[in-house]
Amino acid sequence: MSKSVLYFELTTPVEDNRPVYISGSFNEWLPNKEEFRLNKVEDGKYILKLPDTIKLPESFEYKYTKGGWNQVELDEFGKPTANRIAKVRTGILKDFVPHWRLDGENLSGDVMPEIRLISDAFEIPQFDRKRAVYILLPHNYEKSEKHYPVIYLQDAQNLFGGGSEFGNWGIDKQLAVLAARGHGDVIVVAVAHGGEQRYQEYSPYNNPKMGKGQGRKYAQFLSKTLKPYIDNNFRTLPEREFTGIGGSSLGGLISIYAGLMFPEVFGKLMVFSPSLWVSPNIYFDAIDFISHLPTNIYIYAGGDEGTMMIPNVEKLKQTFQRQGIRKTEINLSYEPEGMHNEDQWGKEFPKAIEWLFFNQ
């Protein structure tokens, strides 16, 4: 054993009046000992320098609490987590806690969203094709007369339920956890991709290797056909400032494009790991983006998604910022070890929803 100079840095989207503590094998797992209380440096960020009197072994286990084991940290689905394991005794340990147990309660089933299949053959007149379209309504939708903001997401096959061979974002569970802390009042419309036609529909431009892009027609379908249907049949807040669009990979690419082409429709963009390499022309469209309407853009990129992912999203952000459009706010989220998969995008989803729709 040796003397440590170790810092814990915690970020969490949950803000309430409860203090944050660290508990572990180094302090007999006491959940609320004052000398292990983290200092709040800003909303959602806490830091603690481990007391100099603590001597750490080669590895140790720990967890975060908000004052007791009935207030312990939870995972992205509101479930209990395994103990964290650290093998360092100096430096900074950076951790993230998406949710917390509240008075012993995890995730209540009565806050799960209602999932409806609007149609398994919704007409897309721009292509003369049909597609499955789902809607996820807040758990209290039928018991209220409220109108709700809406986000339109691509690749419905990968978002909830059993998912696909590629995995599942788990947005139904994520929305329930958000609802449990008062941030679940949002409608999600999920549009299934077209299988073999996915690349063409999600690509805004022609690509010499990949073929003809039909993204403009697809964006027209979302903005001119699907959105009016949703607004006419559900209690939405139809204005652009309450309307978002999002997706990952190619779905992220078409979401950027739809936001650029139809800024009067979409005021919030959720862009995860966008396939910017497919359509470099997207940067020129961003240069021409002269809308002075307030727009919020949440962009995520992972460090294990290839060498160009992070440079590409940084370039996109800089392109927007060079236009000097002060009303465009961009949140760029990085995960150094983040991979290009549904599990990672599912973890990012609640953070993006909170920033886009509940960040006032």
Number of C-alpha atoms within 10 A of each C-alpha: 9 10 14 19 17 19 17 16 18 21 17 17 16 15 11 10 7 10 16 25 24 26 23 18 14 14 13 8 15 18 24 19 14 13 12 19 23 21 16 16 9 9 12 15 16 20 20 21 18 20 14 10 8 15 14 19 16 10 11 16 15 16 21 27 24 22 20 19 19 16 21 26 26 21 16 23 22 22 15 15 12 12 12 12 12 13 11 16 21 13 12 15 15 11 13 15 19 20 25 27 21 17 11 11 12 21 21 12 12 11 19 23 26 15 17 12 13 14 13 12 12 15 17 17 13 15 12 7 11 15 15 18 21 20 22 21 25 23 20 17 18 10 7 9 9 12 15 21 19 31 21 24 22 23 19 23 20 23 25 20 15 11 15 14 8 11 16 21 24 22 22 22 21 25 27 24 27 27 22 21 14 10 16 26 22 26 25 24 24 25 21 19 20 16 9 8 11 17 20 20 24 27 26 26 19 16 14 7 7 11 12 15 20 20 23 18 19 23 23 18 17 18 21 15 16 19 18 12 12 16 14 10 8 14 17 18 17 19 14 19 21 19 25 26 28 28 26 24 18 27 27 26 26 30 30 27 23 26 25 22 19 16 20 17 22 28 23 29 28 28 27 28 26 24 19 22 13 18 17 13 14 20 19 11 16 22 16 13 17 14 15 11 16 16 23 21 24 20 26 26 28 22 16 14 16 11 10 12 21 22 12 19 22 14 13 18 19 14 18 21 16 10 14 10 16 12 12 18 17 17 15 15 17 14 14 12 11 17 17 19 17 19 17 19 27 22 18 22 21 22 18 24 22 16 16 25 21 13 8 6
